[in-house]
């Protein structure tokens, strides 16, 4: 359970870093650029800790899948990104995949 909490923190750090990266305007703005780099460093450090107890493929599937959905929601809510039905459907499939891994996989580390 501790590893999943760390994974959740890694995902949040990655989403914050990606949001800051967008705000950095191609690394032209200092504060968002620094936040992006720090956020990715924190995210990768936590990801490395999680990989000590959960298989790499499962960790990466959860990290990237949940990260994709969360950053898309953040971009939609705060940055005016439009999501069409295909994007919403695809992200719904990602969420279903994460749920299947968590509920049925014996390799997910829980």
C-alpha positions in Angstrom: 0.0 0.0 0.0 2.9 2.3 0.8 4.3 1.8 -2.8 0.9 2.8 -4.2 0.9 6.0 -2.1 4.3 6.8 -3.4 3.1 6.1 -7.0 0.2 8.5 -6.4 2.6 11.2 -5.3 4.9 10.5 -8.3 1.8 11.0 -10.6 0.8 14.2 -8.9 4.4 15.5 -9.2 4.5 14.6 -12.9 1.1 16.3 -13.6 2.3 19.5 -11.7 5.6 19.4 -13.7 3.8 19.0 -17.0 1.5 21.9 -16.1 4.5 24.1 -15.2 6.2 23.0 -18.4 3.3 24.4 -20.4 3.4 27.6 -18.4 7.2 27.9 -19.0 6.6 28.9 -22.6 9.4 26.7 -23.9 11.7 27.4 -20.9 11.4 31.1 -21.4 9.9 31.8 -18.0 12.2 31.0 -15.1 9.8 30.1 -12.3 7.6 27.6 -14.2 10.8 26.2 -15.8 12.3 25.5 -12.4 9.0 24.0 -11.1 8.9 21.7 -14.2 12.4 20.4 -13.7 11.9 20.0 -9.9 8.6 18.3 -10.4 10.0 15.8 -12.9 13.0 15.1 -10.5 10.6 14.4 -7.6 8.4 12.3 -9.8 11.2 10.1 -11.2 12.8 9.7 -7.7 9.4 8.5 -6.3 8.9 6.3 -9.4 12.3 4.6 -8.8 11.3 3.9 -5.2 8.1 2.3 -6.3 9.9 0.1 -8.7 11.6 -1.6 -5.8 8.4 -3.4 -4.9 6.1 -3.3 -8.0 7.1 -4.6 -11.4 8.3 -2.0 -13.9 5.6 -2.6 -16.5 2.8 -2.3 -14.0 4.3 0.9 -12.5 4.8 2.5 -15.9 1.3 1.5 -17.0 -0.3 3.1 -14.0 2.0 6.1 -13.9 1.6 7.0 -17.6 -2.1 6.1 -17.8 -3.3 8.0 -14.8 -0.9 10.8 -15.6 -2.4 11.1 -19.1 -5.9 11.3 -17.8 -5.0 13.8 -15.0 -3.0 16.1 -17.2 -5.7 16.1 -19.8 -8.3 17.0 -17.1 -6.0 19.8 -15.7 -5.5 21.2 -19.3 -9.2 21.0 -19.9 -10.1 22.7 -16.7 -7.4 25.4 -16.4 -5.8 25.8 -19.9 -8.8 25.7 -22.2 -7.9 22.5 -23.9 -10.7 20.9 -25.9 -11.5 17.2 -25.6 -13.5 15.5 -28.3 -15.4 12.3 -27.9 -12.5 10.2 -29.2 -10.2 11.6 -26.6 -12.7 11.1 -23.8 -13.4 7.5 -25.0 -9.7 6.8 -25.2 -9.1 8.1 -21.7 -12.0 6.1 -20.4 -10.4 3.0 -21.7 -7.2 4.0 -19.9 -9.1 4.3 -16.7 -10.7 0.9 -17.2 -7.3 -0.5 -17.9 -5.9 0.9 -14.6 -8.9 -0.5 -12.7 -8.4 -4.0 -14.3 -4.7 -3.9 -13.3 -5.5 -2.9 -9.7 -8.3 -5.4 -9.3 -7.2 -8.5 -11.1 -3.4 -8.4 -11.7 -1.4 -10.5 -9.3 1.7 -8.5 -10.3 0.5 -5.0 -9.2 2.1 -5.2 -5.8 -0.9 -5.1 -3.5 
